[in-house]
Amino acid sequence: MLSYRHAFHAGNHADVLKHLVLIQLLRYLGQKEAPYMYIDTHSGAGVYALDTGYAAKSTEYLTGISRLWDRKDLPGPVAEYVGLVKAMNPDGKMRYYPGSPYCGEKVLRSQDRMRLFELHPSDSKLLEDNFRKLEAHAAANGQRSNVRGKRVMIQKGDGFAGLKALLPPPSRRGLVLIDPPYEVKEDYRRVKDTLSDALTRFATGTYAVWYPVLQRMESRELAGKLKRLPANGWLNVTLSISGPAPDGFGLHSSGMFVLNPPWTLEPMLREVMPYLVSALGTDAEAGFTLETGETVTTSGAPKRRT
């Protein structure tokens, strides 16, 4: 199915969690001089307009980045994430939101590499166009562009399948972000199967999976299945901004599951997750869950495994 367009959800609470974690994972890899590769299996369009098109119709960004935009008390990691979004909006107006490819491009160093996959024909073209604009902007400002070419490569295709050919990366250092639409049940199975195969090819890589917390069984069971994969460790964090809607529709909770997480990720999340619950939560059932191995930390109301 190719009906999913991430522009409907750009900048919402789930994007806040996903991009906050993504930026911190990339920053950790950048602490060593050796290059690394960032692979995004479901890249989307890369950049989204919030004041026109799909995002303006859904206004989901009001549940996420909008609630953080004018805050003066942002914890350091949250401030870095919000600062990256604001850098895309130099006039101070919240008009554009960066997808994971743009977040990656801003954090990667010149020696690092980024590989982007997008299957949807419209979003794939937009992704190419947006990176072409970044290249033109750099040239207009007298900068030597390293946006595309060897540093950044974009491929129209299935990221699940395309990942195999890239592992292990030449540097033996890397992060893979897997963020499918989850429109169909098959996506949940493919996430697990893809990770199982990837770990046999690149056992020391870091793998980050975003997933929605929904009522459907596949969503409820995904994290448990990922915990059983043969990685050196795992971290699972969820953010709920409210309890489920009476009709069961709408996304109120999402998670990030990380295999082979850096040791810095858990203490960072213990610091910022209570803040995000306070800033983004809309009712008494807002809260977070943070798990690493056998340790489970819960804040707010007990989480419903919906």
Residue frames as qw, qx, qy, qz and C-alpha x, y, z in Angstrom:
[[0.000, 0.887, 0.461, 0.000, 0.00, 0.00, 0.00],
 [0.453, 0.106, 0.018, 0.885, 1.25, 3.48, -0.86],
 [0.145, -0.811, -0.419, -0.382, -1.47, 5.71, 0.57],
 [0.577, -0.673, -0.232, 0.401, 0.48, 6.76, 3.68],
 [0.366, 0.690, -0.058, 0.622, 1.94, 10.29, 3.67],
 [0.550, -0.307, -0.483, 0.609, 3.94, 11.35, 6.68],
 [0.064, 0.311, 0.040, 0.947, 3.11, 14.99, 6.02],
 [0.531, -0.596, -0.423, -0.428, -0.21, 14.40, 7.82],
 [0.774, -0.556, -0.262, 0.149, 1.71, 13.67, 11.03],
 [0.557, 0.421, -0.218, 0.682, 4.73, 15.96, 10.69],
 [0.036, 0.460, -0.344, 0.818, 5.85, 17.53, 13.94],
 [0.716, -0.508, -0.225, -0.422, 3.42, 15.63, 16.18],
 [0.591, -0.664, 0.408, -0.211, 4.30, 14.15, 19.58],
 [0.959, 0.011, 0.244, 0.145, 5.56, 10.94, 17.97],
 [0.609, 0.666, -0.093, 0.421, 7.96, 12.93, 15.78],
 [0.228, -0.851, 0.336, -0.332, 9.24, 14.74, 18.86],
 [0.814, -0.408, 0.412, -0.034, 10.18, 11.43, 20.49],
 [0.899, 0.308, 0.196, 0.239, 11.61, 9.92, 17.30],
 [0.482, 0.752, -0.110, 0.435, 13.76, 12.86, 16.30],
 [0.397, -0.814, 0.349, -0.241, 14.95, 13.59, 19.84],
 [0.866, -0.274, 0.410, 0.086, 16.26, 10.02, 20.12],
 [0.799, 0.505, 0.142, 0.294, 17.65, 10.03, 16.58],
 [0.193, 0.894, -0.228, 0.333, 19.70, 13.20, 17.12],
 [0.530, -0.695, 0.460, -0.157, 21.19, 11.85, 20.36],
 [0.927, 0.004, 0.347, 0.144, 22.12, 8.53, 18.74],
 [0.651, 0.663, 0.025, 0.368, 23.89, 10.34, 15.90],
 [0.109, -0.899, 0.310, -0.290, 25.66, 12.67, 18.33],
 [0.776, -0.473, 0.418, -0.002, 26.99, 9.68, 20.23],
 [0.880, 0.269, 0.256, 0.298, 28.40, 8.10, 17.07],
 [0.400, 0.832, -0.042, 0.383, 30.02, 11.42, 16.21],
 [0.512, -0.827, 0.232, 0.009, 32.07, 11.46, 19.40],
 [0.732, -0.249, 0.483, 0.411, 34.69, 9.29, 17.70],
 [0.076, 0.614, -0.404, -0.674, 36.68, 10.56, 14.73],
 [0.219, 0.010, 0.911, 0.350, 36.04, 7.39, 12.71],
 [0.402, 0.023, -0.316, -0.859, 33.23, 7.82, 10.15],
 [0.361, 0.200, 0.860, -0.298, 29.86, 6.13, 10.44],
 [0.152, -0.175, -0.672, -0.704, 26.88, 5.45, 8.17],
 [0.381, 0.240, 0.527, -0.721, 23.30, 6.48, 8.87],
 [0.097, -0.138, -0.846, -0.505, 20.66, 4.47, 7.00],
 [0.426, 0.209, 0.373, -0.798, 17.00, 5.54, 6.91],
 [0.224, 0.137, 0.932, 0.251, 14.78, 2.80, 5.48],
 [0.081, 0.724, 0.665, 0.165, 11.60, 4.91, 5.23],
 [0.367, -0.072, -0.073, 0.925, 12.74, 8.48, 4.67],
 [0.135, 0.809, 0.492, -0.291, 9.57, 10.27, 3.59],
 [0.408, 0.851, 0.173, 0.281, 9.90, 13.67, 1.94],
 [0.623, 0.110, -0.230, 0.740, 12.66, 14.94, 4.24],
 [0.033, -0.084, -0.226, 0.970, 11.06, 18.34, 4.90],
 [0.040, -0.595, -0.793, -0.121, 7.41, 19.24, 5.56],
 [0.086, -0.348, -0.045, -0.932, 5.46, 22.48, 5.35],
 [0.086, -0.327, -0.812, 0.476, 3.27, 22.99, 8.41],
 [0.210, 0.447, 0.231, -0.838, 1.25, 25.93, 7.07],
 [0.576, 0.359, -0.337, -0.652, 0.04, 24.32, 3.82],
 [0.538, 0.212, -0.783, -0.230, -1.02, 20.95, 2.47],
 [0.699, -0.255, -0.666, -0.051, -1.51, 17.81, 4.54],
 [0.417, -0.123, -0.581, 0.688, 0.08, 19.10, 7.76],
 [0.169, -0.087, 0.103, -0.976, -2.11, 22.21, 7.75],
 [0.639, -0.236, -0.450, -0.577, -5.20, 20.03, 7.38],
 [0.740, -0.262, -0.609, 0.116, -4.35, 17.61, 10.17],
 [0.165, -0.802, 0.247, -0.518, -2.61, 20.15, 12.50],
 [0.904, -0.291, -0.284, 0.131, -1.01, 17.25, 14.39],
 [0.508, 0.348, -0.324, 0.718, 2.05, 19.43, 14.97],
 [0.354, -0.650, 0.087, -0.667, -0.05, 21.18, 17.64],
 [0.900, -0.420, -0.066, -0.101, 0.44, 18.04, 19.80],
 [0.884, -0.043, -0.030, 0.465, 4.21, 18.16, 19.43],
 [0.526, 0.150, -0.006, 0.837, 6.69, 20.79, 18.25],
 [0.115, -0.703, -0.230, -0.664, 4.16, 23.61, 18.69],
 [0.665, -0.714, -0.206, -0.078, 4.04, 22.96, 22.45],
 [0.767, -0.332, 0.003, 0.549, 7.82, 23.27, 22.71],
 [0.484, 0.635, 0.185, 0.573, 8.38, 26.19, 20.34],
 [0.045, -0.802, 0.081, -0.590, 8.22, 29.05, 22.86],
 [0.809, -0.555, -0.171, 0.096, 9.34, 27.19, 25.99],
 [0.131, 0.846, -0.409, 0.316, 12.27, 28.74, 27.86],
 [0.583, -0.532, 0.559, -0.254, 12.91, 25.78, 30.17],
 [0.905, 0.306, -0.254, -0.151, 13.93, 23.11, 27.64],
 [0.782, -0.445, 0.385, 0.208, 16.37, 20.45, 28.92],
 [0.156, -0.613, 0.565, 0.530, 19.61, 20.33, 26.92],
 [0.299, 0.050, 0.874, 0.379, 18.75, 17.45, 24.54],
 [0.270, 0.724, 0.631, -0.068, 15.26, 18.87, 23.90],
 [0.020, 0.868, -0.059, -0.493, 16.74, 22.32, 23.32],
 [0.232, -0.368, 0.701, 0.565, 19.12, 20.86, 20.73],
 [0.288, 0.383, 0.846, 0.232, 16.21, 19.21, 18.89],
 [0.156, 0.869, 0.418, -0.214, 14.05, 22.35, 18.98],
 [0.143, -0.741, 0.294, 0.587, 17.06, 24.43, 17.90],
 [0.303, -0.057, 0.789, 0.531, 17.48, 22.26, 14.82],
 [0.220, 0.662, 0.707, 0.115, 13.83, 22.82, 13.89],
 [0.018, -0.909, -0.166, 0.382, 14.15, 26.57, 14.48],
 [0.301, -0.466, 0.504, 0.662, 17.23, 26.71, 12.27],
 [0.269, 0.319, 0.786, 0.457, 14.94, 25.64, 9.43],
 [0.026, -0.844, -0.502, -0.184, 12.71, 28.63, 10.26],
 [0.484, 0.009, -0.174, 0.857, 15.10, 31.60, 10.53],
 [0.140, -0.478, -0.170, -0.851, 12.27, 34.15, 10.52],
 [0.152, -0.111, 0.679, -0.709, 11.00, 32.71, 13.81],
 [0.725, 0.080, 0.038, -0.683, 7.71, 31.50, 12.36],
 [0.504, -0.135, 0.852, -0.046, 6.96, 27.80, 12.62],
 [0.632, 0.501, -0.172, -0.566, 6.49, 26.98, 8.93],
 [0.706, 0.389, -0.581, -0.114, 8.71, 23.98, 8.19],
 [0.764, -0.469, 0.404, -0.180, 9.46, 20.76, 10.01],
 [0.236, 0.567, -0.772, -0.167, 12.47, 18.51, 9.33],
 [0.968, -0.050, -0.135, -0.205, 12.04, 14.82, 8.75],
 [0.830, -0.439, 0.268, 0.215, 14.65, 12.30, 9.83],
 [0.758, 0.369, 0.147, 0.517, 16.78, 12.76, 6.65],
 [0.126, 0.845, -0.058, 0.516, 17.15, 16.49, 7.34],
 [0.636, -0.737, 0.201, -0.109, 17.94, 15.83, 11.01],
 [0.906, -0.103, 0.224, 0.343, 20.60, 13.40, 9.89],
 [0.574, 0.612, 0.088, 0.537, 22.08, 15.79, 7.34],
 [0.121, -0.893, 0.120, -0.417, 22.46, 18.51, 9.97],
 [0.714, -0.629, 0.302, -0.056, 24.16, 16.23, 12.50],
 [0.930, 0.135, 0.151, 0.307, 26.42, 14.18, 10.21],
 [0.294, -0.735, 0.334, 0.512, 30.00, 15.31, 9.69],
 [0.450, 0.669, -0.407, -0.430, 31.77, 15.55, 6.34],
 [0.082, 0.380, -0.917, -0.091, 33.33, 12.09, 6.73],
 [0.456, 0.146, 0.794, -0.375, 30.02, 10.37, 7.57],
 [0.144, -0.023, -0.749, -0.646, 27.62, 8.83, 5.06],
 [0.496, 0.232, 0.494, -0.675, 23.82, 8.81, 4.77],
 [0.077, -0.051, -0.870, -0.485, 21.74, 6.38, 2.73],
 [0.429, 0.214, 0.354, -0.803, 18.05, 7.16, 2.26],
 [0.018, 0.199, 0.916, 0.348, 15.26, 4.92, 0.96],
 [0.412, 0.311, 0.355, -0.779, 11.71, 5.96, 0.08],
 [0.297, 0.209, 0.896, 0.256, 9.23, 3.81, -1.84],
 [0.282, 0.763, 0.503, -0.292, 6.31, 6.24, -2.27],
 [0.558, 0.420, 0.345, 0.627, 6.79, 7.84, -5.72],
 [0.010, -0.911, -0.170, -0.376, 5.60, 11.30, -4.69],
 [0.554, -0.817, 0.140, 0.077, 7.62, 11.43, -1.47],
 [0.803, -0.090, 0.288, 0.513, 10.66, 9.98, -3.21],
 [0.411, 0.628, 0.241, 0.615, 10.59, 12.83, -5.72],
 [0.266, -0.927, -0.049, -0.259, 10.06, 15.38, -2.95],
 [0.771, -0.538, 0.159, 0.301, 13.02, 13.92, -1.06],
 [0.675, 0.201, 0.281, 0.652, 15.24, 14.35, -4.11],
 [0.140, 0.799, 0.225, 0.540, 13.93, 17.88, -4.68],
 [0.482, -0.874, -0.026, -0.061, 14.46, 18.91, -1.06],
 [0.748, -0.399, 0.234, 0.476, 18.06, 17.73, -1.03],
 [0.521, 0.460, 0.305, 0.652, 18.63, 19.46, -4.37],
 [0.112, -0.915, -0.145, -0.359, 17.41, 22.69, -2.72],
 [0.671, -0.699, 0.109, 0.223, 19.83, 22.17, 0.17],
 [0.726, 0.024, 0.307, 0.615, 22.61, 21.77, -2.38],
 [0.280, 0.695, 0.283, 0.599, 21.58, 24.94, -4.21],
 [0.374, -0.915, -0.090, -0.121, 21.32, 26.89, -0.95],
 [0.737, -0.478, 0.188, 0.440, 24.86, 25.88, 0.00],
 [0.586, 0.277, 0.339, 0.681, 26.16, 26.95, -3.41],
 [0.037, 0.854, 0.275, 0.440, 24.33, 30.29, -3.20],
 [0.479, -0.875, 0.070, -0.024, 26.06, 30.99, 0.10],
 [0.285, 0.786, -0.540, 0.095, 29.50, 30.23, -1.29],
 [0.613, -0.415, 0.650, -0.173, 29.77, 26.85, 0.39],
 [0.280, 0.296, -0.860, -0.306, 31.12, 23.74, -1.22],
 [0.804, -0.130, 0.027, -0.580, 28.17, 21.39, -1.27],
 [0.109, 0.245, -0.962, 0.053, 28.54, 17.92, 0.21],
 [0.646, 0.015, 0.330, -0.688, 24.83, 17.28, 0.46],
 [0.935, 0.241, 0.102, -0.240, 24.57, 14.62, -2.22],
 [0.472, 0.629, -0.617, 0.029, 27.03, 12.39, -4.02],
 [0.560, 0.119, -0.781, 0.248, 29.11, 10.02, -1.93],
 [0.051, -0.130, 0.615, -0.776, 28.03, 11.57, 1.38],
 [0.528, 0.255, 0.504, -0.634, 24.27, 11.34, 0.80],
 [0.136, 0.045, -0.827, -0.544, 22.64, 8.86, -1.57],
 [0.571, 0.178, 0.357, -0.718, 18.90, 8.61, -2.17],
 [0.058, 0.040, -0.930, -0.361, 17.22, 5.55, -3.62],
 [0.672, -0.007, -0.023, -0.740, 13.59, 5.10, -4.64],
 [0.608, 0.092, -0.780, -0.114, 12.80, 1.65, -3.36],
 [0.804, -0.496, -0.276, -0.177, 11.94, -0.69, -0.51],
 [0.067, -0.762, 0.528, -0.369, 14.15, 0.13, 2.45],
 [0.849, -0.304, 0.388, -0.192, 13.55, -3.25, 4.08],
 [0.929, 0.285, 0.150, 0.184, 15.07, -4.99, 1.06],
 [0.441, 0.805, -0.196, 0.345, 17.67, -2.31, 0.31],
 [0.470, -0.792, 0.353, -0.168, 19.19, -2.47, 3.78],
 [0.957, -0.121, 0.224, 0.136, 20.77, -5.87, 3.14],
 [0.732, 0.526, 0.009, 0.433, 23.21, -4.59, 0.53],
 [0.054, 0.848, -0.216, 0.481, 24.53, -1.88, 2.88],
 [0.645, -0.640, 0.349, -0.232, 25.44, -4.06, 5.85],
 [0.454, -0.691, -0.220, 0.517, 27.98, -4.08, 7.24],
 [0.261, 0.965, -0.038, -0.001, 29.05, -0.53, 6.29],
 [0.701, 0.490, -0.324, 0.405, 32.72, -0.11, 5.32],
 [0.016, -0.635, 0.449, -0.629, 33.52, 1.71, 8.57],
 [0.511, -0.221, -0.812, 0.172, 31.83, -0.98, 10.71],
 [0.036, -0.294, -0.505, 0.811, 30.07, 1.85, 12.54],
 [0.170, -0.228, -0.524, -0.803, 26.47, 2.81, 11.89],
 [0.323, 0.249, 0.590, -0.696, 22.88, 3.58, 12.82],
 [0.102, -0.249, -0.794, -0.545, 19.81, 2.23, 11.07],
 [0.359, 0.171, 0.386, -0.832, 16.42, 3.93, 11.53],
 [0.076, -0.245, -0.901, -0.351, 13.40, 1.81, 10.64],
 [0.222, 0.323, 0.386, -0.835, 10.15, 3.78, 10.55],
 [0.010, 0.232, 0.818, 0.526, 7.57, 2.13, 8.25],
 [0.370, -0.288, -0.170, -0.867, 3.97, 3.33, 7.92],
 [0.132, 0.077, 0.909, -0.389, 2.51, 0.27, 9.72],
 [0.550, 0.125, -0.162, -0.810, -0.49, 0.56, 7.42],
 [0.859, 0.054, -0.410, -0.302, -0.58, -3.19, 7.03],
 [0.855, -0.476, 0.197, -0.066, 0.15, -6.09, 9.41],
 [0.890, 0.307, -0.055, 0.333, 3.02, -7.16, 7.19],
 [0.192, 0.812, -0.290, 0.469, 5.06, -4.13, 8.29],
 [0.612, -0.648, 0.363, -0.271, 5.31, -5.45, 11.85],
 [0.963, -0.043, 0.232, 0.130, 6.60, -8.82, 10.67],
 [0.681, 0.605, -0.058, 0.407, 9.04, -7.21, 8.25],
 [0.155, -0.866, 0.334, -0.338, 10.49, -5.03, 11.01],
 [0.763, -0.468, 0.438, -0.083, 11.38, -8.08, 13.09],
 [0.918, 0.225, 0.245, 0.215, 12.60, -10.16, 10.15],
 [0.449, 0.809, -0.129, 0.356, 14.69, -7.29, 8.79],
 [0.298, -0.808, 0.430, -0.272, 16.35, -6.72, 12.16],
 [0.896, -0.238, 0.375, 0.009, 17.01, -10.42, 12.62],
 [0.819, 0.448, 0.124, 0.336, 18.80, -10.52, 9.28],
 [0.186, 0.894, -0.193, 0.360, 20.61, -7.22, 9.88],
 [0.563, -0.711, 0.398, -0.137, 22.07, -8.44, 13.16],
 [0.921, -0.019, 0.317, 0.227, 23.64, -11.41, 11.40],
 [0.619, 0.628, 0.086, 0.464, 25.30, -9.03, 8.93],
 [0.180, 0.569, -0.249, 0.763, 26.20, -6.20, 11.32],
 [0.600, -0.464, -0.633, 0.153, 25.91, -7.37, 14.92],
 [0.415, -0.325, -0.324, 0.785, 27.46, -4.27, 16.48],
 [0.013, 0.379, 0.311, 0.872, 25.30, -1.71, 14.67],
 [0.159, 0.270, 0.554, -0.771, 22.73, 0.44, 16.45],
 [0.098, -0.352, -0.762, -0.535, 19.16, -0.07, 15.25],
 [0.184, 0.206, 0.425, -0.862, 16.31, 2.30, 16.14],
 [0.073, -0.385, -0.833, -0.390, 12.69, 1.38, 15.42],
 [0.310, 0.009, 0.227, -0.923, 9.79, 3.80, 15.76],
 [0.182, -0.293, -0.910, -0.229, 6.39, 2.21, 16.29],
 [0.421, -0.402, -0.072, -0.810, 2.83, 3.33, 17.12],
 [0.073, 0.049, 0.889, -0.450, 1.20, 2.09, 20.32],
 [0.520, -0.046, -0.341, -0.782, -2.18, 0.93, 19.04],
 [0.755, -0.136, 0.404, -0.498, -4.94, -1.49, 20.00],
 [0.859, 0.341, -0.319, -0.210, -4.08, -3.96, 17.25],
 [0.927, -0.338, 0.131, 0.096, -2.31, -7.10, 18.42],
 [0.781, 0.386, -0.040, 0.490, 0.69, -6.63, 16.13],
 [0.070, 0.779, -0.202, 0.590, 1.47, -3.30, 17.78],
 [0.677, -0.644, 0.203, -0.293, 1.11, -4.68, 21.30],
 [0.963, -0.153, 0.164, 0.148, 3.42, -7.61, 20.56],
 [0.617, 0.714, -0.181, 0.277, 6.17, -5.87, 18.58],
 [0.106, -0.800, 0.491, -0.327, 8.39, -4.70, 21.46],
 [0.801, -0.343, 0.462, -0.164, 8.27, -8.12, 23.11],
 [0.919, 0.339, 0.138, 0.148, 9.42, -9.77, 19.91],
 [0.412, 0.799, -0.276, 0.339, 12.25, -7.29, 19.44],
 [0.457, -0.722, 0.458, -0.246, 13.49, -7.93, 22.99],
 [0.907, -0.136, 0.399, 0.011, 14.21, -11.53, 22.01],
 [0.701, 0.683, -0.160, 0.130, 16.52, -10.64, 19.13],
 [0.867, -0.214, -0.083, 0.442, 20.22, -11.52, 19.63],
 [0.230, 0.829, -0.121, 0.495, 21.56, -8.03, 20.29],
 [0.460, 0.139, -0.573, 0.664, 23.99, -6.93, 23.00],
 [0.033, -0.360, -0.581, 0.729, 21.24, -4.92, 24.68],
 [0.003, 0.565, 0.604, 0.562, 18.03, -3.04, 24.08],
 [0.015, 0.245, 0.389, -0.888, 16.11, 0.03, 25.22],
 [0.040, -0.546, -0.730, -0.409, 12.40, 0.65, 24.82],
 [0.021, -0.269, -0.340, 0.901, 10.81, 4.03, 25.52],
 [0.028, 0.600, 0.706, 0.376, 7.18, 5.06, 25.00],
 [0.013, 0.102, 0.208, -0.973, 5.50, 8.44, 25.31],
 [0.039, -0.607, -0.777, -0.162, 1.75, 8.81, 25.87],
 [0.016, 0.194, -0.052, 0.980, 0.22, 12.28, 25.73],
 [0.590, -0.131, 0.141, -0.784, -3.22, 11.06, 26.79],
 [0.545, 0.044, 0.816, -0.190, -5.39, 8.03, 27.31],
 [0.183, 0.186, 0.813, 0.521, -6.98, 6.32, 24.29],
 [0.365, -0.002, -0.135, -0.921, -9.87, 8.10, 22.63],
 [0.636, 0.080, 0.564, -0.521, -13.32, 6.58, 23.31],
 [0.818, 0.471, -0.018, -0.330, -13.63, 5.49, 19.69],
 [0.868, -0.178, 0.370, 0.279, -10.16, 3.94, 19.68],
 [0.640, 0.636, 0.152, 0.404, -8.93, 6.13, 16.84],
 [0.016, 0.949, -0.203, 0.242, -6.04, 8.56, 16.83],
 [0.749, 0.175, -0.444, 0.460, -2.44, 8.14, 17.90],
 [0.433, -0.865, 0.036, -0.253, -1.95, 9.00, 21.57],
 [0.647, -0.605, 0.453, 0.100, 1.18, 6.96, 22.25],
 [0.772, 0.567, -0.285, 0.042, 4.30, 5.83, 20.39],
 [0.780, -0.538, 0.260, 0.187, 7.62, 4.20, 21.10],
 [0.421, 0.744, -0.519, -0.011, 11.25, 4.00, 20.11],
 [0.943, -0.261, 0.198, 0.057, 12.95, 0.62, 20.43],
 [0.256, 0.829, -0.497, -0.006, 16.74, 0.67, 20.19],
 [0.984, -0.071, -0.017, 0.161, 18.97, -2.39, 19.78],
 [0.718, 0.036, -0.096, 0.688, 22.59, -1.99, 20.91],
 [0.057, -0.960, -0.167, -0.217, 21.85, 1.42, 22.46],
 [0.387, 0.485, -0.421, 0.661, 24.71, 3.64, 23.65],
 [0.444, -0.340, -0.676, 0.479, 25.11, 3.79, 27.43],
 [0.053, -0.078, -0.153, 0.984, 24.28, 7.53, 27.37],
 [0.297, -0.311, -0.555, -0.712, 20.76, 7.06, 26.02],
 [0.484, -0.520, -0.703, 0.042, 19.03, 5.74, 29.14],
 [0.330, -0.459, -0.385, 0.729, 20.17, 8.51, 31.55],
 [0.021, -0.001, -0.259, -0.966, 19.31, 11.14, 28.94],
 [0.390, -0.382, -0.642, -0.539, 15.79, 9.77, 28.61],
 [0.454, -0.503, -0.652, 0.341, 15.34, 9.53, 32.38],
 [0.192, -0.305, -0.154, 0.920, 16.02, 13.26, 32.46],
 [0.156, 0.088, -0.310, -0.934, 13.87, 14.42, 29.56],
 [0.238, -0.328, -0.852, -0.330, 10.88, 12.07, 29.50],
 [0.158, -0.604, -0.641, 0.446, 9.18, 13.55, 32.61],
 [0.001, -0.436, 0.062, 0.898, 9.60, 16.97, 30.98],
 [0.174, -0.016, -0.686, -0.706, 8.02, 15.80, 27.72],
 [0.201, -0.484, -0.851, 0.023, 5.09, 14.29, 29.62],
 [0.116, -0.616, -0.398, 0.669, 4.55, 17.61, 31.39],
 [0.033, 0.403, -0.269, -0.874, 4.95, 19.70, 28.22],
 [0.280, 0.065, -0.706, -0.648, 2.99, 17.51, 25.80],
 [0.066, -0.283, -0.941, 0.172, 0.52, 15.66, 28.02],
 [0.282, -0.294, -0.285, -0.868, -3.14, 16.57, 27.74],
 [0.735, -0.462, -0.164, -0.468, -4.79, 14.51, 30.50],
 [0.583, -0.610, 0.480, -0.240, -4.07, 12.48, 33.63],
 [0.958, 0.040, 0.278, 0.053, -3.16, 9.38, 31.60],
 [0.481, 0.796, -0.338, 0.146, -0.14, 11.05, 30.01],
 [0.697, -0.593, 0.399, 0.055, 3.08, 9.29, 30.95],
 [0.473, 0.636, -0.598, -0.116, 6.13, 7.42, 29.77],
 [0.949, -0.245, 0.198, 0.010, 7.66, 3.97, 30.06],
 [0.280, 0.767, -0.577, 0.006, 11.39, 3.35, 29.89],
 [0.959, -0.195, 0.202, -0.040, 12.75, -0.21, 29.81],
 [0.354, 0.674, -0.648, -0.003, 16.28, -1.54, 29.55],
 [0.297, 0.173, -0.924, 0.168, 16.76, -5.25, 30.09],
 [0.374, -0.429, -0.814, 0.116, 14.90, -6.24, 33.23],
 [0.135, -0.327, -0.372, 0.858, 14.50, -2.65, 34.47],
 [0.021, 0.639, 0.615, 0.461, 11.16, -0.90, 33.95],
 [0.114, -0.260, -0.323, 0.903, 10.49, 2.72, 34.90],
 [0.003, 0.632, 0.671, 0.387, 7.00, 4.16, 34.66],
 [0.060, -0.185, -0.269, 0.943, 5.87, 7.74, 35.25],
 [0.454, -0.008, -0.202, -0.867, 2.28, 8.98, 35.25],
 [0.823, -0.037, 0.232, -0.517, -0.69, 6.66, 35.12],
 [0.600, -0.152, 0.772, 0.143, -0.10, 2.90, 34.63],
 [0.227, 0.365, -0.568, -0.702, 0.28, 2.26, 30.93],
 [0.811, 0.256, 0.367, -0.378, -2.50, 0.46, 29.16],
 [0.309, -0.229, 0.800, 0.460, -1.14, -2.18, 26.80],
 [0.580, 0.571, 0.341, -0.470, -3.57, -1.14, 24.08]]
